[in-house]
Amino acid sequence: MDLDTNVAHPARVYDYWLGGKDNYAADRAAAQAAIAAFPGVISGVKANRAFLGRAVRFLTAQEGIRQFLDIGTGLPTADNTHEVAQRIAPDTKVVYADNDPIVLVHARALLTGSAGTTSYVDADLRDTEKVLQEAGHNLDFSRPIAVILLGILQLIPDDDEPYAIVEQVVDAVCPGSFLVISHPTGDIDSEAMTEMARRLNERSAPAQMTLRSHDQISRFLDGLDLIEPGVVPVNRWRPDQPQETDTSDVPNFCGIAKKS
């Protein structure tokens, strides 16, 4: 993928929201327009990142997962998937996949000190066969794999058949594997989220955000064994600290499910 700094890219917009510096004027403009529409976006992306950490810890420590395929990983920040998993189990293998050239540069830096347990696929989720084939160079698909799809499925429009894509990925992994998803929704703070998505879509062609409902997001996990507490806002999935009763729900649903 060629680097076009005049058009916002989701990975770099997300980087700006998390306080990173690997973004350009177009990314910052899109990110700021989104904040103006929905100021809660900053706390939302931080909650999504915190869910990633909890999910990886759960899968590594409690479920014994030693292989992760993190698709649409974005730019690295604190507590990336391999860092969280390998603190618990140093032998854990992690394959990242993304299609932004800047992400690739950072990925190469990550690989330098990873002792061969971390690798990177330069591909879009929609090029599913390439992602799976290249991931197979480092992951053993005859053993359980946790597939992570955080903040990526909303960028797959209905015309590109996102459910079929997820089904293809799930079909490729063996029983005992897990699927982890998060996806922004219009069910919570509907007006602000709809306006935020509109502003991002104006500035991020061809990447377009599709907000989906709780039922539509849950459908990605159909046929799998859903882990409690089910499909919930990211801040409600097994929080590390008891939450205050007035804590607002983040308009981003998540879930973890196991292939039996």
Contacts in CASP RR format, 6 or more apart in sequence:
PFRMAT RR
TARGET T0000
AUTHOR 0000-0000-0000
METHOD contacts of the structure
MODEL  1
MDLDTNVAHPARVYDYWLGGKDNYAADRAAAQAAIAAFPGVISGVKANRA
FLGRAVRFLTAQEGIRQFLDIGTGLPTADNTHEVAQRIAPDTKVVYADND
PIVLVHARALLTGSAGTTSYVDADLRDTEKVLQEAGHNLDFSRPIAVILL
GILQLIPDDDEPYAIVEQVVDAVCPGSFLVISHPTGDIDSEAMTEMARRL
NERSAPAQMTLRSHDQISRFLDGLDLIEPGVVPVNRWRPDQPQETDTSDV
PNFCGIAKKS
1 99 0 8 1.000
1 100 0 8 1.000
1 101 0 8 1.000
1 122 0 8 1.000
1 124 0 8 1.000
2 101 0 8 1.000
3 101 0 8 1.000
3 102 0 8 1.000
5 24 0 8 1.000
5 25 0 8 1.000
5 26 0 8 1.000
6 26 0 8 1.000
7 26 0 8 1.000
7 203 0 8 1.000
7 204 0 8 1.000
7 205 0 8 1.000
8 26 0 8 1.000
8 27 0 8 1.000
8 29 0 8 1.000
8 30 0 8 1.000
8 31 0 8 1.000
8 200 0 8 1.000
8 203 0 8 1.000
8 204 0 8 1.000
8 207 0 8 1.000
9 27 0 8 1.000
9 100 0 8 1.000
9 204 0 8 1.000
9 207 0 8 1.000
10 155 0 8 1.000
10 204 0 8 1.000
10 207 0 8 1.000
10 209 0 8 1.000
11 72 0 8 1.000
11 74 0 8 1.000
11 75 0 8 1.000
11 98 0 8 1.000
11 100 0 8 1.000
11 102 0 8 1.000
11 103 0 8 1.000
12 22 0 8 1.000
12 23 0 8 1.000
12 24 0 8 1.000
12 27 0 8 1.000
12 75 0 8 1.000
12 100 0 8 1.000
12 102 0 8 1.000
13 23 0 8 1.000
13 27 0 8 1.000
13 30 0 8 1.000
13 31 0 8 1.000
13 34 0 8 1.000
13 200 0 8 1.000
13 204 0 8 1.000
14 45 0 8 1.000
14 74 0 8 1.000
14 75 0 8 1.000
15 21 0 8 1.000
15 22 0 8 1.000
15 23 0 8 1.000
15 27 0 8 1.000
15 74 0 8 1.000
15 75 0 8 1.000
15 77 0 8 1.000
16 23 0 8 1.000
16 27 0 8 1.000
16 28 0 8 1.000
16 31 0 8 1.000
17 31 0 8 1.000
17 35 0 8 1.000
17 41 0 8 1.000
17 42 0 8 1.000
17 45 0 8 1.000
18 45 0 8 1.000
18 46 0 8 1.000
18 49 0 8 1.000
18 77 0 8 1.000
20 75 0 8 1.000
20 77 0 8 1.000
22 75 0 8 1.000
22 102 0 8 1.000
22 106 0 8 1.000
23 31 0 8 1.000
26 203 0 8 1.000
29 203 0 8 1.000
30 199 0 8 1.000
30 200 0 8 1.000
30 203 0 8 1.000
30 204 0 8 1.000
33 199 0 8 1.000
33 200 0 8 1.000
33 202 0 8 1.000
33 203 0 8 1.000
34 41 0 8 1.000
34 196 0 8 1.000
34 199 0 8 1.000
34 200 0 8 1.000
35 41 0 8 1.000
35 42 0 8 1.000
36 199 0 8 1.000
37 192 0 8 1.000
37 195 0 8 1.000
37 196 0 8 1.000
37 198 0 8 1.000
37 199 0 8 1.000
38 189 0 8 1.000
38 192 0 8 1.000
38 193 0 8 1.000
38 195 0 8 1.000
38 196 0 8 1.000
38 251 0 8 1.000
41 196 0 8 1.000
43 250 0 8 1.000
44 234 0 8 1.000
44 235 0 8 1.000
44 250 0 8 1.000
44 251 0 8 1.000
44 252 0 8 1.000
47 233 0 8 1.000
47 234 0 8 1.000
47 235 0 8 1.000
47 250 0 8 1.000
47 252 0 8 1.000
48 150 0 8 1.000
48 151 0 8 1.000
48 182 0 8 1.000
48 234 0 8 1.000
48 250 0 8 1.000
48 252 0 8 1.000
48 254 0 8 1.000
49 77 0 8 1.000
49 79 0 8 1.000
50 234 0 8 1.000
50 235 0 8 1.000
50 240 0 8 1.000
51 150 0 8 1.000
51 182 0 8 1.000
51 234 0 8 1.000
51 235 0 8 1.000
51 237 0 8 1.000
51 254 0 8 1.000
52 79 0 8 1.000
52 81 0 8 1.000
52 84 0 8 1.000
52 148 0 8 1.000
52 150 0 8 1.000
53 79 0 8 1.000
53 81 0 8 1.000
53 84 0 8 1.000
54 237 0 8 1.000
54 238 0 8 1.000
54 239 0 8 1.000
54 240 0 8 1.000
55 148 0 8 1.000
55 180 0 8 1.000
55 237 0 8 1.000
55 254 0 8 1.000
55 256 0 8 1.000
56 68 0 8 1.000
56 81 0 8 1.000
56 84 0 8 1.000
56 85 0 8 1.000
56 146 0 8 1.000
56 148 0 8 1.000
57 84 0 8 1.000
57 88 0 8 1.000
58 238 0 8 1.000
58 256 0 8 1.000
59 65 0 8 1.000
59 68 0 8 1.000
59 85 0 8 1.000
59 146 0 8 1.000
59 178 0 8 1.000
59 180 0 8 1.000
59 256 0 8 1.000
60 66 0 8 1.000
60 84 0 8 1.000
60 85 0 8 1.000
60 88 0 8 1.000
60 89 0 8 1.000
60 92 0 8 1.000
61 88 0 8 1.000
63 178 0 8 1.000
63 258 0 8 1.000
64 89 0 8 1.000
65 85 0 8 1.000
65 92 0 8 1.000
65 144 0 8 1.000
65 145 0 8 1.000
65 146 0 8 1.000
65 178 0 8 1.000
66 89 0 8 1.000
66 91 0 8 1.000
66 92 0 8 1.000
66 93 0 8 1.000
66 143 0 8 1.000
66 144 0 8 1.000
67 92 0 8 1.000
67 93 0 8 1.000
67 94 0 8 1.000
67 139 0 8 1.000
67 140 0 8 1.000
67 143 0 8 1.000
67 144 0 8 1.000
67 145 0 8 1.000
67 146 0 8 1.000
68 81 0 8 1.000
68 82 0 8 1.000
68 85 0 8 1.000
68 92 0 8 1.000
68 93 0 8 1.000
68 94 0 8 1.000
68 95 0 8 1.000
68 145 0 8 1.000
68 146 0 8 1.000
68 147 0 8 1.000
68 148 0 8 1.000
69 94 0 8 1.000
69 95 0 8 1.000
69 97 0 8 1.000
69 131 0 8 1.000
69 135 0 8 1.000
69 139 0 8 1.000
69 145 0 8 1.000
69 146 0 8 1.000
69 147 0 8 1.000
69 148 0 8 1.000
69 169 0 8 1.000
70 81 0 8 1.000
70 94 0 8 1.000
70 95 0 8 1.000
70 96 0 8 1.000
70 97 0 8 1.000
70 148 0 8 1.000
70 150 0 8 1.000
71 96 0 8 1.000
71 97 0 8 1.000
71 98 0 8 1.000
71 125 0 8 1.000
71 131 0 8 1.000
71 147 0 8 1.000
71 148 0 8 1.000
71 149 0 8 1.000
71 152 0 8 1.000
71 169 0 8 1.000
72 96 0 8 1.000
72 97 0 8 1.000
72 98 0 8 1.000
72 99 0 8 1.000
72 125 0 8 1.000
72 149 0 8 1.000
72 150 0 8 1.000
72 151 0 8 1.000
72 152 0 8 1.000
73 80 0 8 1.000
73 81 0 8 1.000
73 96 0 8 1.000
73 97 0 8 1.000
73 98 0 8 1.000
73 103 0 8 1.000
73 148 0 8 1.000
74 98 0 8 1.000
74 100 0 8 1.000
74 103 0 8 1.000
75 100 0 8 1.000
75 102 0 8 1.000
75 103 0 8 1.000
75 106 0 8 1.000
76 106 0 8 1.000
76 107 0 8 1.000
76 110 0 8 1.000
80 110 0 8 1.000
81 94 0 8 1.000
81 96 0 8 1.000
81 148 0 8 1.000
82 92 0 8 1.000
82 94 0 8 1.000
82 96 0 8 1.000
82 110 0 8 1.000
82 114 0 8 1.000
82 117 0 8 1.000
82 118 0 8 1.000
85 92 0 8 1.000
85 94 0 8 1.000
86 92 0 8 1.000
86 94 0 8 1.000
86 117 0 8 1.000
90 117 0 8 1.000
91 117 0 8 1.000
92 117 0 8 1.000
93 117 0 8 1.000
93 118 0 8 1.000
93 138 0 8 1.000
93 139 0 8 1.000
94 117 0 8 1.000
94 118 0 8 1.000
94 119 0 8 1.000
95 118 0 8 1.000
95 119 0 8 1.000
95 120 0 8 1.000
95 121 0 8 1.000
95 134 0 8 1.000
95 135 0 8 1.000
95 136 0 8 1.000
95 138 0 8 1.000
95 139 0 8 1.000
96 107 0 8 1.000
96 118 0 8 1.000
96 119 0 8 1.000
96 120 0 8 1.000
96 121 0 8 1.000
97 120 0 8 1.000
97 121 0 8 1.000
97 122 0 8 1.000
97 123 0 8 1.000
97 125 0 8 1.000
97 131 0 8 1.000
97 134 0 8 1.000
97 135 0 8 1.000
98 104 0 8 1.000
98 107 0 8 1.000
98 120 0 8 1.000
98 122 0 8 1.000
99 122 0 8 1.000
99 123 0 8 1.000
99 124 0 8 1.000
104 120 0 8 1.000
104 122 0 8 1.000
107 120 0 8 1.000
108 120 0 8 1.000
110 118 0 8 1.000
110 120 0 8 1.000
111 118 0 8 1.000
111 119 0 8 1.000
111 120 0 8 1.000
116 138 0 8 1.000
119 135 0 8 1.000
119 137 0 8 1.000
119 138 0 8 1.000
121 130 0 8 1.000
121 131 0 8 1.000
121 134 0 8 1.000
121 135 0 8 1.000
123 130 0 8 1.000
123 131 0 8 1.000
123 134 0 8 1.000
125 131 0 8 1.000
125 149 0 8 1.000
125 152 0 8 1.000
125 156 0 8 1.000
125 165 0 8 1.000
126 156 0 8 1.000
126 160 0 8 1.000
126 165 0 8 1.000
128 165 0 8 1.000
128 168 0 8 1.000
128 169 0 8 1.000
131 169 0 8 1.000
132 141 0 8 1.000
132 168 0 8 1.000
132 169 0 8 1.000
132 172 0 8 1.000
139 145 0 8 1.000
141 172 0 8 1.000
141 173 0 8 1.000
141 174 0 8 1.000
142 174 0 8 1.000
143 174 0 8 1.000
144 173 0 8 1.000
144 174 0 8 1.000
144 175 0 8 1.000
144 176 0 8 1.000
144 177 0 8 1.000
144 178 0 8 1.000
145 173 0 8 1.000
145 174 0 8 1.000
145 177 0 8 1.000
145 178 0 8 1.000
146 177 0 8 1.000
146 178 0 8 1.000
146 179 0 8 1.000
146 180 0 8 1.000
147 169 0 8 1.000
147 170 0 8 1.000
147 173 0 8 1.000
147 177 0 8 1.000
147 178 0 8 1.000
147 179 0 8 1.000
147 180 0 8 1.000
148 180 0 8 1.000
149 166 0 8 1.000
149 169 0 8 1.000
149 179 0 8 1.000
149 180 0 8 1.000
149 181 0 8 1.000
149 182 0 8 1.000
149 220 0 8 1.000
150 180 0 8 1.000
150 181 0 8 1.000
150 182 0 8 1.000
150 254 0 8 1.000
151 182 0 8 1.000
151 183 0 8 1.000
151 184 0 8 1.000
151 252 0 8 1.000
153 162 0 8 1.000
153 166 0 8 1.000
153 181 0 8 1.000
153 183 0 8 1.000
153 212 0 8 1.000
153 217 0 8 1.000
153 220 0 8 1.000
154 183 0 8 1.000
154 184 0 8 1.000
154 209 0 8 1.000
154 210 0 8 1.000
154 211 0 8 1.000
154 212 0 8 1.000
155 207 0 8 1.000
155 208 0 8 1.000
155 209 0 8 1.000
155 210 0 8 1.000
156 162 0 8 1.000
156 165 0 8 1.000
156 210 0 8 1.000
157 208 0 8 1.000
157 210 0 8 1.000
158 210 0 8 1.000
162 220 0 8 1.000
163 219 0 8 1.000
163 220 0 8 1.000
166 179 0 8 1.000
166 181 0 8 1.000
166 220 0 8 1.000
169 179 0 8 1.000
170 177 0 8 1.000
170 179 0 8 1.000
170 224 0 8 1.000
170 259 0 8 1.000
173 259 0 8 1.000
174 259 0 8 1.000
175 259 0 8 1.000
175 260 0 8 1.000
176 258 0 8 1.000
176 259 0 8 1.000
176 260 0 8 1.000
177 258 0 8 1.000
177 259 0 8 1.000
178 227 0 8 1.000
178 256 0 8 1.000
178 257 0 8 1.000
178 258 0 8 1.000
178 259 0 8 1.000
179 220 0 8 1.000
179 221 0 8 1.000
179 224 0 8 1.000
179 256 0 8 1.000
179 257 0 8 1.000
179 259 0 8 1.000
180 254 0 8 1.000
180 255 0 8 1.000
180 256 0 8 1.000
181 217 0 8 1.000
181 220 0 8 1.000
181 221 0 8 1.000
181 254 0 8 1.000
181 255 0 8 1.000
182 234 0 8 1.000
182 252 0 8 1.000
182 253 0 8 1.000
182 254 0 8 1.000
182 255 0 8 1.000
183 212 0 8 1.000
183 217 0 8 1.000
183 220 0 8 1.000
183 252 0 8 1.000
183 253 0 8 1.000
183 254 0 8 1.000
184 193 0 8 1.000
184 197 0 8 1.000
184 209 0 8 1.000
184 211 0 8 1.000
184 251 0 8 1.000
184 252 0 8 1.000
185 193 0 8 1.000
185 211 0 8 1.000
185 212 0 8 1.000
185 213 0 8 1.000
185 214 0 8 1.000
185 217 0 8 1.000
185 251 0 8 1.000
185 252 0 8 1.000
185 253 0 8 1.000
186 193 0 8 1.000
186 194 0 8 1.000
186 211 0 8 1.000
186 212 0 8 1.000
186 213 0 8 1.000
186 251 0 8 1.000
187 213 0 8 1.000
187 214 0 8 1.000
187 251 0 8 1.000
187 253 0 8 1.000
188 233 0 8 1.000
188 249 0 8 1.000
188 250 0 8 1.000
188 251 0 8 1.000
189 251 0 8 1.000
193 211 0 8 1.000
193 251 0 8 1.000
194 211 0 8 1.000
197 209 0 8 1.000
197 210 0 8 1.000
197 211 0 8 1.000
200 209 0 8 1.000
201 208 0 8 1.000
201 209 0 8 1.000
214 231 0 8 1.000
214 253 0 8 1.000
217 231 0 8 1.000
217 253 0 8 1.000
218 231 0 8 1.000
218 253 0 8 1.000
221 231 0 8 1.000
221 255 0 8 1.000
221 257 0 8 1.000
223 257 0 8 1.000
224 257 0 8 1.000
224 258 0 8 1.000
224 259 0 8 1.000
224 260 0 8 1.000
225 257 0 8 1.000
225 258 0 8 1.000
225 259 0 8 1.000
225 260 0 8 1.000
226 255 0 8 1.000
226 256 0 8 1.000
226 257 0 8 1.000
227 255 0 8 1.000
227 256 0 8 1.000
227 257 0 8 1.000
227 258 0 8 1.000
229 236 0 8 1.000
229 237 0 8 1.000
229 238 0 8 1.000
230 237 0 8 1.000
230 255 0 8 1.000
230 256 0 8 1.000
231 253 0 8 1.000
231 254 0 8 1.000
231 255 0 8 1.000
232 253 0 8 1.000
232 254 0 8 1.000
232 255 0 8 1.000
233 249 0 8 1.000
233 250 0 8 1.000
233 251 0 8 1.000
233 252 0 8 1.000
233 253 0 8 1.000
233 254 0 8 1.000
234 250 0 8 1.000
234 252 0 8 1.000
234 253 0 8 1.000
234 254 0 8 1.000
235 243 0 8 1.000
235 247 0 8 1.000
235 249 0 8 1.000
235 250 0 8 1.000
236 243 0 8 1.000
236 249 0 8 1.000
237 254 0 8 1.000
237 255 0 8 1.000
237 256 0 8 1.000
END
